[in-house]
Every structure is written in structure tokens, then in C-alpha cells.
Amino acid sequence: MIDFLNVSKTYPNGTHALNDVSLSIDKGEFVFIVGASGAGKSTFLKLIMHEETPTSGEIIINGNKLSKMKRRDVPYLRRHMGIVFQDFRLIEKMNVFDNVAFAMRAVGENTATIKKRVPYVLSLVGLKDKMKNKPSELSGGEQQRVSLARALVNNPEIIVADEPTGNVDPELSHEIIELLNEINGMGTTVLVVTHEHELVREFHQRVITIDRGRVVGDTKGGSVSASDDDDDDDYTLEYSEYEEDTDLTDDEITDNNDGVTYDDEDDYGDLPQYPDNVVIVPD
């Protein structure tokens, strides 16, 4: 499903984020990606989502060579992915139902399907009774579950979760990973970047360890590579993981990754209002 063939990524400032990475992730796998800050984990995810392109090497997803993919086709690649962010990325002016439904409206789904699908997905994450609540009325764990529901609602083949437990209480971290584990059990490929080694050990899945841009460990059964076991922080991340876009207006939605601006009325129909400084990344 996902193949990295001798992939390297060097940023314009000379930072070598990934160095000659080769690996394969099969359909239906659950993979933890671990490593210290600045090790290259975020770049690894950005390359999969086609936010960044490799300096050398090839990435193949579902048989598609990303180096051959035209810019206009990138949003269609991402429609097969559900993205779960550490900071939730919920729209405060929308209730829970509309936050999740937004992802379906963004790909042109009809209203009848949305009304049927959204409550079903919210029931999977235990939030069907919170559909009318605003994000501010939810706990951190509940907000992350809304984010997970939004990632799931379009039935993606791949879930990419970037530190999904980073902003929830420790006791809720297990709950979030358990939900992802259940989703994986339904056949969805799940990739989770995390620094919580206890969770990694508990769930006994494949673990890819990245250190200074290289894969230094690829094990199964929840074993964390010794090189990452101390969570060494000798170096820091050179690039922010997701830049905010503050150029949105009340009648535009900007895909921060692809640079494409869509007009509400022409492309999405009647959407609820949302803050000008919110970045929406289509799932």
C-alpha cells in the first residue's frame, strides 16, 4: 500500500530530514512511528500526504508514483486518507455534527448520505449524544474523538494520526489508541506518530523507529528500538509541522497543503460559518 524506495528529503536550509529510507507498509497494518524531536517523523508523514516531495527516491501509494502525480490530483489522493491532528483542528462555531459533516461536504457528498453517515461514525467514537455540542463544551478527549470521527467519516483506506494523544490526559491516551486499534480491525491501515512508549509496548503492533533521518528500527510486537528508548532531545524540529494560514475569508476555504481555494457557494453549497483563521485540511 505504501512504499518508500531510497527516499531522502533535504530542506532548502540544508537540513537532512530523511536519508535513504526504504520500507513498505501493507494494507491493513497498524504502525507506530517513534523517534525523538527532529528525527524526521513529521517529514515522513508529510511525504505520505504529499505536503512535501522527496529530494530523491520514490514514494508509491496504492500503486501511484507520487513523483508522477499532477498537482490537481493531490486532493484525490488525500480523499483516501483520514488525518488526525494533535491540536484537533475543530471549527469552534460549528457543532460536533457539522464539524464531522464538513469533511463529507468537502468531497461533494449529498445531504441524505451525510445525515445517515455522521451519526453512525459519532456512535463509533461514543459521541452520538454530543452532536449538538460545540467543541468548547467538550473535554480534550472528546474533542480528539470528534477529530477521529471526522477522519473516519469518508471511509478512508489510511488513517494518519500525528501525536493523537499529545493534548489529552494520560488516562485518555489508551482510549484514543484503542479506538484506532478497533478501526484497524475493520481493515483500515493506521499510522500513528507518538512519543508514548508505554502505549506502543502495550498494543503490540509494528514499530518503525526513526533517528536523525534514518530508519534504525523496524520491529513487531510493540518493541521500541533502544536508540529511541530514552526519547533523546538533543536536536529540535527545524520546520513547524503544519503552518497556519491566516488569509481565509468568510466565503473561502483554503486547502493549506495544496494551495487551492474553493468558493463556498460554487463548490460546497450552504456551509455553516467558521472563523477566518481556521485551516481546513480535507480528509
C-alpha positions as CSV (number, residue, x, y, z in Angstrom):
1,M,0.0,0.0,0.0
2,I,2.8,2.5,1.0
3,D,6.3,2.0,-0.4
4,F,9.3,4.2,0.2
5,L,12.2,3.5,-2.2
6,N,15.5,5.1,-1.2
7,V,13.7,8.3,-0.1
8,S,15.7,11.3,1.0
9,K,14.5,14.8,1.9
10,T,16.7,17.8,2.3
11,Y,15.1,21.2,3.0
12,P,16.4,24.4,1.4
13,N,18.3,25.4,4.6
14,G,20.3,22.2,4.3
15,T,18.5,20.2,7.0
16,H,18.6,16.4,6.0
17,A,15.2,15.3,7.3
18,L,15.3,11.8,5.8
19,N,18.2,9.8,4.5
20,D,17.8,6.9,2.1
21,V,14.6,5.5,3.7
22,S,13.3,2.3,2.2
23,L,10.3,0.5,3.7
24,S,6.8,-0.9,2.9
25,I,3.6,-0.7,4.8
26,D,1.0,-3.3,3.8
27,K,-2.8,-2.7,3.5
28,G,-4.4,-3.2,6.9
29,E,-1.3,-2.8,9.0
30,F,-1.1,-0.8,12.3
31,V,2.2,1.0,12.5
32,F,3.6,3.2,15.3
33,I,6.3,5.7,14.2
34,V,8.6,6.8,17.0
35,G,11.7,8.9,17.4
36,A,13.0,12.0,19.2
37,S,12.0,15.5,18.2
38,G,13.6,16.4,14.9
39,A,14.2,12.8,13.9
40,G,12.2,13.0,10.7
41,K,8.8,11.7,11.8
42,S,6.8,14.7,10.6
43,T,8.6,14.8,7.3
44,F,7.7,11.1,6.9
45,L,4.0,11.9,7.3
46,K,4.2,15.0,5.1
47,L,5.7,12.9,2.3
48,I,2.9,10.4,2.6
49,M,0.3,13.2,2.4
50,H,2.2,14.8,-0.4
51,E,2.6,18.0,1.6
52,E,6.3,17.7,0.7
53,T,8.1,15.9,-2.1
54,P,11.3,13.9,-1.7
55,T,14.7,15.2,-2.8
56,S,15.4,11.8,-4.2
57,G,13.8,8.4,-4.3
58,E,10.3,7.3,-4.9
59,I,7.1,7.0,-2.9
60,I,4.3,4.8,-4.1
61,I,0.8,4.8,-2.6
62,N,-1.8,2.4,-3.8
63,G,0.3,1.8,-7.0
64,N,0.5,5.6,-7.7
65,K,4.0,7.0,-8.0
66,L,3.8,10.4,-6.2
67,S,6.6,11.8,-8.4
68,K,4.4,11.4,-11.4
69,M,1.3,12.8,-9.7
70,K,0.0,16.1,-11.1
71,R,-0.8,18.8,-8.6
72,R,-4.5,18.8,-9.4
73,D,-4.7,15.1,-8.5
74,V,-3.3,15.5,-4.9
75,P,-6.7,16.3,-3.3
76,Y,-8.0,13.0,-4.7
77,L,-5.0,11.1,-3.1
78,R,-5.9,12.7,0.2
79,R,-9.5,11.7,-0.1
80,H,-8.3,8.2,0.7
81,M,-6.7,9.4,3.9
82,G,-8.1,10.5,7.2
83,I,-5.9,12.9,9.2
84,V,-5.9,13.1,13.0
85,F,-4.0,16.1,14.4
86,Q,-2.6,16.6,17.8
87,D,-4.4,20.0,18.1
88,F,-7.8,18.7,17.0
89,R,-8.4,21.3,14.2
90,L,-12.1,21.6,15.1
91,I,-14.1,24.6,14.0
92,E,-15.4,26.4,17.1
93,K,-18.5,27.9,15.5
94,M,-19.7,24.5,14.3
95,N,-21.3,21.9,16.5
96,V,-20.0,18.3,16.6
97,F,-22.3,17.1,13.8
98,D,-21.2,19.9,11.4
99,N,-17.5,19.5,12.2
100,V,-17.7,15.9,11.1
101,A,-20.1,16.6,8.2
102,F,-17.8,19.2,6.9
103,A,-15.4,16.6,5.6
104,M,-18.2,14.9,3.7
105,R,-19.5,18.2,2.2
106,A,-15.9,19.0,1.1
107,V,-15.9,16.0,-1.2
108,G,-19.4,16.7,-2.5
109,E,-21.4,14.1,-0.6
110,N,-25.2,14.5,-0.7
111,T,-27.2,15.6,2.3
112,A,-29.1,12.3,2.7
113,T,-25.9,10.4,3.0
114,I,-24.4,12.9,5.4
115,K,-27.4,12.7,7.7
116,K,-27.1,8.9,7.8
117,R,-23.3,8.6,8.0
118,V,-22.3,11.2,10.6
119,P,-24.4,9.8,13.5
120,Y,-23.1,6.4,12.7
121,V,-19.5,7.4,12.9
122,L,-20.1,9.5,16.0
123,S,-21.6,6.4,17.6
124,L,-18.4,4.5,16.8
125,V,-16.4,7.0,18.9
126,G,-19.0,7.2,21.6
127,L,-20.3,10.8,20.9
128,K,-23.7,10.3,19.3
129,D,-25.3,12.2,22.2
130,K,-22.9,15.1,21.7
131,M,-23.9,16.0,18.1
132,K,-25.3,19.4,19.0
133,N,-22.5,20.5,21.3
134,K,-19.8,23.0,20.4
135,P,-16.1,22.0,20.7
136,S,-15.7,24.3,23.7
137,E,-18.3,22.2,25.6
138,L,-16.3,19.0,25.2
139,S,-13.3,17.7,27.1
140,G,-10.0,17.3,25.4
141,G,-10.5,13.6,25.0
142,E,-14.0,14.2,23.4
143,Q,-12.6,16.8,21.0
144,Q,-10.0,14.3,19.9
145,R,-12.7,11.7,19.3
146,V,-14.6,14.3,17.1
147,S,-11.3,14.7,15.2
148,L,-11.1,11.0,14.8
149,A,-14.7,10.8,13.6
150,R,-14.0,13.5,11.0
151,A,-11.1,11.5,9.8
152,L,-13.2,8.3,9.6
153,V,-16.4,9.7,8.0
154,N,-15.3,9.4,4.4
155,N,-14.3,5.7,5.0
156,P,-10.6,6.3,4.2
157,E,-8.2,3.5,3.4
158,I,-5.5,5.1,5.5
159,I,-5.6,6.9,8.9
160,V,-2.6,9.1,9.6
161,A,-2.5,10.2,13.3
162,D,0.1,12.7,14.3
163,E,0.6,12.6,18.1
164,P,-3.1,12.0,18.6
165,T,-2.7,11.7,22.4
166,G,-0.4,14.7,22.8
167,N,-3.2,17.0,24.0
168,V,-5.2,14.7,26.1
169,D,-4.8,13.5,29.7
170,P,-2.7,10.4,30.1
171,E,-5.7,8.3,31.2
172,L,-7.4,9.1,27.9
173,S,-4.4,8.2,25.7
174,H,-5.2,4.5,26.0
175,E,-8.8,5.2,24.9
176,I,-7.7,7.0,21.7
177,I,-5.2,4.3,20.7
178,E,-7.8,1.6,21.5
179,L,-10.2,3.3,19.1
180,L,-7.6,3.4,16.4
181,N,-6.9,-0.2,17.1
182,E,-10.6,-1.1,16.6
183,I,-10.6,0.9,13.4
184,N,-7.6,-1.0,12.2
185,G,-9.5,-4.2,13.0
186,M,-12.1,-3.2,10.4
187,G,-9.3,-3.2,7.7
188,T,-8.1,0.4,7.7
189,T,-4.4,1.0,7.6
190,V,-3.3,3.1,10.6
191,L,-0.1,5.1,11.0
192,V,0.4,6.7,14.4
193,V,3.3,9.0,15.3
194,T,3.7,9.0,19.1
195,H,6.3,9.5,21.8
196,E,4.4,7.5,24.4
197,H,6.4,4.3,24.5
198,E,4.2,2.7,27.2
199,L,1.3,2.7,24.8
200,V,3.5,1.4,22.0
201,R,4.6,-1.6,24.2
202,E,1.0,-2.2,25.3
203,F,-0.6,-2.6,21.9
204,H,2.0,-4.9,20.4
205,Q,2.0,-3.5,16.8
206,R,4.7,-2.8,14.3
207,V,7.1,-0.1,15.4
208,I,9.2,2.0,13.0
209,T,11.9,4.0,14.8
210,I,13.4,7.0,13.0
211,D,16.6,8.6,14.3
212,R,18.3,11.5,12.5
213,G,16.5,10.8,9.3
214,R,17.2,7.1,9.1
215,V,15.1,4.1,10.0
216,V,17.1,2.5,12.8
217,G,14.4,0.0,13.9
218,D,11.5,-1.9,12.4
219,T,10.1,-4.4,14.8
220,K,6.8,-6.1,15.6
221,G,5.1,-6.7,18.9
222,G,5.5,-3.3,20.4
223,S,9.2,-3.4,20.9
224,V,10.8,0.1,20.8
225,S,14.3,0.4,19.4
226,A,17.0,1.1,22.0
227,S,18.1,4.1,20.1
228,D,14.8,5.8,20.8
229,D,14.1,4.4,24.2
230,D,15.4,7.4,26.1
231,D,13.4,9.8,24.0
232,D,16.6,11.9,23.4
233,D,16.0,15.5,22.6
234,D,19.5,16.7,21.5
235,Y,18.1,18.3,18.4
236,T,14.9,20.2,17.6
237,L,12.4,20.2,14.7
238,E,13.5,22.7,12.0
239,Y,10.1,23.0,10.4
240,S,6.8,23.5,12.1
241,E,4.6,20.5,11.5
242,Y,1.6,22.4,10.0
243,E,1.7,26.1,9.2
244,E,-1.4,28.2,9.8
245,D,-3.0,30.1,7.0
246,T,-4.4,33.4,8.2
247,D,-5.6,34.6,4.7
248,L,-9.0,32.9,4.8
249,T,-12.2,35.0,4.3
250,D,-15.7,34.2,5.4
251,D,-16.6,32.8,1.9
252,E,-13.5,30.8,1.2
253,I,-12.0,27.6,2.4
254,T,-8.3,27.1,1.6
255,D,-6.6,23.8,1.4
256,N,-3.3,24.7,3.2
257,N,-1.4,21.8,1.7
258,D,-2.5,22.2,-1.9
259,G,-2.9,25.9,-2.2
260,V,-6.3,25.5,-3.8
261,T,-9.1,27.9,-2.8
262,Y,-12.7,26.9,-3.1
263,D,-15.7,29.1,-3.0
264,D,-18.5,28.1,-0.6
265,E,-21.4,28.6,-2.9
266,D,-19.9,27.2,-6.0
267,D,-18.2,24.1,-4.6
268,Y,-19.7,23.3,-1.2
269,G,-23.2,24.6,-1.1
270,D,-24.6,26.2,2.1
271,L,-21.9,25.7,4.8
272,P,-22.0,27.0,8.4
273,Q,-19.8,30.0,9.2
274,Y,-16.3,29.4,10.5
275,P,-13.5,31.6,11.9
276,D,-11.3,33.4,9.4
277,N,-8.1,31.9,10.9
278,V,-9.1,28.3,10.7
279,V,-7.2,26.0,8.3
280,I,-9.2,23.1,6.9
281,V,-7.3,20.1,5.6
282,P,-9.7,17.9,3.5
283,D,-9.6,14.3,4.8
